[in-house]
Structure formats: C-alpha cells, structure tokens
C-alpha cells in the first residue's frame, strides 16, 4: 500500500514539473490527439481505407469528403486516420525492439569494457556511419517490403544510438559506491547490470525513445514514399507516394499526410524536450 502511495506521489511530482514546460505539454497534447485518432479510426472514418470509388476522382475537400479524394476516388480523410494507426504502431514496435537491443548491448559494453566494449562499439560505429535511408532501402530491397521487414529494418537502424547512450551512462554508474558494494557482496554480473545499473539509466532511455520514434516515423514514411512500403496497408508515406504525380492538380493529396507527419514528429521532439526538463537534475533544483 505504501509503495503504491509513493508511486502516485512520484507521478504527481512528475506531472507538476512537466506541465510547467508549455512546449513539452503542447507536444504531448498533439501526440495524444493523433493516438486517439489512430485508436478510434474505424469509428471516425467515413469509408474503409483504400476503398476505390468512395467519390469522384480528385474532389476538393468538402463536407462529404473532408480532405478530398485521390485519383481513384478514395477518401483521403479515412486514409489519413488509418494511416495514423499503421505509422504509429510500426514506429512504436520498432522503437521498443531497438531500445531492448540497444540497452542490452550498451550495458554489456559499458560494464565489461576491454575487448567486448571495443568489438561492440566498432559494430555500432559501422551502423552509424552508413546513411540510414540508404541502408534501409538496401535491406528492404533484399528482404521484401512488408510490414514485419520494415519494423526489423527500422529497429536495426535505431539501436546504435541507444547503445552508445546507455554505454556512456553505465561507464559512469559502475564507479558509484552502490555498484562497488554489490560487486563486493558477490552479486552476479547479470543482477548488477539489470537490477542496479540499467534502472538508473531509465531517464536517458525514455527521453531517447521519444526522439527515436520521431526518426522511426520519418524512416517509415520515406520508405513508403519511395515505393518500398507495404502497399497492402495504408500509411502516410504511401499516401505521399500515391500523390507524387498529381501534386499540381490536387495539392491536398500531399498537404494533409505531409502536415500529419510534420505534426507527429514535432510533437515527439517537443515531448522529448519536456521529459528532458523533468529528468534534468539542474531543472529540479530550480
């Protein structure tokens, strides 16, 4: 009971600090708005996604078709709602996967150091020096453009940044007295790393996750825009891909999915900045 009470107090403290950051709060509100749209897409949408003939081709935004229709008469408003679901889910799963991999490898490298650290960091640097979109295109071209492969590709591209951040934190934390005490008490390496050290890096990990998801959305959208997305599932990148040749006659086909990507990526970056303010020790002292 006392533990639950303490957790509630921590959440209240977190919220009291976070809500003071107006930019971070604005990012959270925008993000929640798009999450709600994606969850309730079947309720809010007026037509099934990718349904041709929902209206006449190239209809301007109107009461019947809020965001207009495309070259096949598909309702862009419905596509945008379902596209939010695909884009957010793909990026979220990819970020969770890449974070788990990055935290594990970064923690191992930072704790053991020496040859293990050198090998893991050299592998990490190989991924960091290759342009992400180029590597993504190569991997998707090799393994196929389906939703599972896209998630795997984004995960492969995202883990190195997390690994480097966690490694840097572990290098500092393993010199702390509580860590040395755990080692002296005979605790196993696994317990020290994942029970003592990694939990103390969670603030860095959470901030990094919000920023990584913004990057993941851009990568997924870029792949779909270039024709390497899963054509069986509507996404914002796929909407942009379909709109390429009709930009001059139907500006709204590009504008609405483009502005949606911009707003979600912006909201994640603003939210990340807000989290950083909450977890920043200097911010807490003020």
C-alpha positions in Angstrom: 0.0 0.0 0.0 2.8 2.4 0.9 4.6 1.5 -2.3 1.6 2.4 -4.4 1.2 5.7 -2.5 4.8 6.5 -3.2 4.4 5.8 -6.9 1.3 8.0 -7.0 3.3 10.8 -5.4 6.1 10.3 -7.9 3.6 10.6 -10.8 2.1 13.8 -9.2 5.6 15.3 -8.9 6.4 14.3 -12.4 3.3 15.9 -13.8 3.7 19.1 -11.7 7.1 19.6 -13.2 6.2 18.5 -16.7 3.1 20.7 -17.1 5.3 23.8 -16.4 7.0 23.2 -19.7 4.5 24.6 -22.1 6.3 23.3 -25.2 6.5 19.8 -23.9 2.9 19.9 -22.8 1.9 21.1 -26.3 3.8 18.2 -27.8 2.0 15.7 -25.5 -1.4 17.1 -26.4 -0.7 16.8 -30.2 0.6 13.3 -29.7 -2.4 12.2 -27.7 -4.7 13.7 -30.4 -3.1 11.5 -33.1 -3.1 8.5 -30.9 -6.8 8.9 -30.2 -7.4 9.2 -34.0 -5.5 6.0 -34.7 -7.2 4.0 -32.0 -10.7 5.1 -33.0 -10.1 5.2 -36.7 -12.9 2.7 -37.5 -15.4 5.0 -35.7 -14.2 8.3 -37.1 -13.5 7.2 -40.6 -16.4 7.7 -43.1 -15.2 5.0 -45.5 -13.0 1.8 -45.3 -9.3 2.6 -46.2 -8.1 2.1 -49.8 -11.7 1.7 -51.0 -11.9 3.0 -54.6 -14.9 4.8 -55.8 -15.9 6.3 -52.5 -16.4 9.5 -54.5 -15.4 11.0 -57.8 -11.7 11.3 -58.5 -9.9 14.5 -57.5 -12.7 16.0 -55.4 -11.6 19.0 -53.4 -12.1 18.9 -49.6 -15.9 19.2 -48.8 -18.5 18.2 -46.2 -18.9 14.8 -47.9 -15.1 14.2 -48.2 -13.4 16.3 -45.5 -9.9 16.0 -47.1 -11.0 15.4 -50.7 -10.4 12.3 -52.8 -7.5 10.9 -54.8 -7.1 9.8 -58.4 -9.1 6.5 -57.7 -11.8 8.3 -55.7 -10.6 7.1 -52.3 -11.5 9.2 -49.3 -8.3 10.9 -48.0 -9.8 11.6 -44.6 -10.3 7.9 -44.0 -6.9 7.0 -45.3 -5.3 9.6 -43.0 -7.0 8.1 -40.0 -6.0 4.5 -40.8 -2.5 5.7 -41.9 -2.0 7.2 -38.4 -2.6 3.7 -36.9 -0.1 2.0 -39.2 2.6 4.7 -38.9 2.4 5.0 -35.1 2.3 1.2 -34.5 5.1 0.4 -36.8 7.3 3.1 -35.3 6.4 2.2 -31.7 7.2 -1.5 -32.1 10.4 -0.7 -33.9 11.5 1.7 -31.1 10.7 -0.9 -28.4 12.7 -3.5 -30.2 15.6 -1.3 -30.9 15.6 0.0 -27.3 15.8 -3.5 -25.9 18.7 -4.4 -28.2 20.5 -1.1 -27.7 20.1 -1.2 -23.9 21.4 -4.8 -23.7 24.4 -4.2 -25.9 25.2 -0.8 -24.4 25.0 -2.2 -20.9 27.2 -5.1 -21.7 29.8 -3.0 -23.4 29.9 -0.3 -20.6 30.1 -2.8 -17.8 32.7 -5.2 -19.1 34.8 -2.8 -21.2 38.0 -4.0 -22.8 37.7 -6.3 -25.8 34.0 -6.7 -25.5 33.5 -3.0 -25.4 35.8 -2.4 -28.4 34.1 -5.0 -30.6 30.5 -3.9 -29.8 31.4 -0.2 -30.3 33.1 -0.9 -33.6 30.0 -2.7 -34.8 27.9 0.2 -33.6 30.0 2.7 -35.4 29.6 0.8 -38.7 25.9 1.3 -38.5 26.3 4.9 -37.5 28.5 5.9 -40.5 26.2 4.4 -43.1 23.4 6.8 -44.2 20.2 5.4 -42.6 17.9 5.8 -45.6 20.4 4.1 -47.9 20.8 1.1 -45.6 17.1 0.9 -45.1 16.5 0.8 -48.9 19.1 -1.9 -49.4 17.7 -4.1 -46.6 14.1 -3.7 -47.7 15.0 -4.4 -51.3 16.8 -7.6 -50.1 14.2 -9.0 -47.7 11.0 -7.6 -49.1 8.7 -4.6 -48.5 6.2 -6.0 -45.9 5.3 -4.6 -42.5 7.4 -7.0 -40.5 10.5 -6.4 -42.5 10.1 -2.6 -42.3 9.8 -2.9 -38.5 13.0 -5.0 -38.4 14.8 -2.6 -40.7 13.9 0.4 -38.5 15.0 -1.5 -35.4 18.4 -2.3 -37.0 18.9 1.4 -37.8 17.8 2.7 -34.4 19.6 0.6 -31.8 23.2 2.0 -32.2 22.3 5.4 -30.8 20.6 3.8 -27.8 23.6 1.5 -27.2 26.1 4.4 -27.2 23.9 6.5 -24.7 23.5 3.5 -22.4 27.2 2.6 -22.6 28.1 6.1 -21.5 25.8 6.0 -18.6 27.0 2.6 -17.4 30.6 3.7 -17.6 29.8 6.4 -15.1 27.4 4.4 -12.9 29.6 1.4 -12.4 32.1 3.5 -10.5 29.5 4.5 -7.9 29.7 3.2 -4.4 26.5 1.2 -4.6 27.8 -0.7 -7.6 31.1 -1.5 -6.0 29.2 -2.6 -2.9 27.1 -5.0 -4.9 30.2 -6.5 -6.5 31.9 -6.9 -3.1 28.7 -8.6 -1.8 29.1 -11.2 -4.6 26.1 -10.3 -6.7 26.1 -11.7 -10.2 27.0 -9.6 -13.2 23.5 -10.0 -14.6 21.9 -8.8 -11.4 24.3 -5.8 -11.1 23.8 -4.8 -14.7 20.0 -5.2 -15.0 18.9 -4.6 -11.4 21.3 -1.9 -10.3 22.7 -0.1 -13.3 20.1 -0.2 -16.1 17.2 1.1 -13.9 19.3 4.2 -13.2 19.6 4.9 -16.9 15.9 4.9 -17.5 15.5 8.7 -17.6 18.0 8.8 -20.5 16.3 5.8 -22.2 12.9 7.4 -22.0 14.0 10.7 -23.5 15.9 8.8 -26.2 12.8 6.7 -27.0 10.6 9.7 -27.8 13.3 11.1 -30.1 14.0 7.8 -31.7 10.3 7.3 -32.5 10.2 10.6 -34.4 13.2 9.3 -36.5 11.4 5.9 -37.0 8.3 7.7 -38.4 10.4 9.6 -40.8 12.2 6.4 -42.0 8.9 4.5 -42.4 7.4 7.4 -44.3 10.5 7.8 -46.5 10.5 4.1 -47.4 6.8 4.2 -48.3 7.2 7.4 -50.2 10.0 5.9 -52.3 7.8 2.8 -53.1 9.4 0.4 -50.5 6.5 0.3 -48.1 3.8 -2.3 -47.6 1.2 -1.5 -50.3 -1.4 -3.6 -48.6 -1.6 -1.3 -45.7 -2.3 2.5 -45.9 0.3 4.7 -44.3 1.1 8.4 -44.5 4.2 7.6 -46.6 2.1 5.5 -49.0 -0.4 8.4 -49.4 2.5 10.7 -50.3 3.8 8.1 -52.8 0.3 7.9 -54.5 0.2 11.7 -54.6 3.5 12.3 -56.4 2.3 12.6 -60.0 -0.9 14.6 -59.0 0.7 17.3 -56.9 -0.1 20.2 -59.3 -3.7 19.3 -59.8 -4.5 18.1 -56.3 -2.3 19.8 -53.7 -4.3 18.4 -50.8 -3.2 14.8 -51.6 0.3 15.9 -50.5 -0.5 18.5 -47.9 -2.6 16.6 -45.4 -0.4 13.5 -45.0 2.7 15.7 -45.1 1.4 18.0 -42.3 0.3 15.0 -40.3 3.9 13.6 -40.4 5.3 17.0 -39.5 3.0 17.5 -36.5 3.6 14.0 -35.1 7.4 14.2 -35.5 7.3 17.7 -34.0 5.2 16.6 -31.1 7.6 13.7 -30.2 10.5 16.1 -30.3 8.7 18.6 -28.1 7.6 15.8 -25.7 11.2 14.6 -25.5 12.4 18.1 -24.6 9.7 18.2 -21.9 10.9 14.9 -20.5 14.4 16.1 -20.5 13.4 19.1 -18.4 11.7 16.9 -15.9 14.6 14.5 -15.5 17.4 17.1 -15.7 18.8 17.5 -12.1 19.6 21.1 -12.7 15.9 21.7 -13.6 14.8 20.1 -10.4 16.9 22.4 -8.3 15.2 25.5 -9.7 
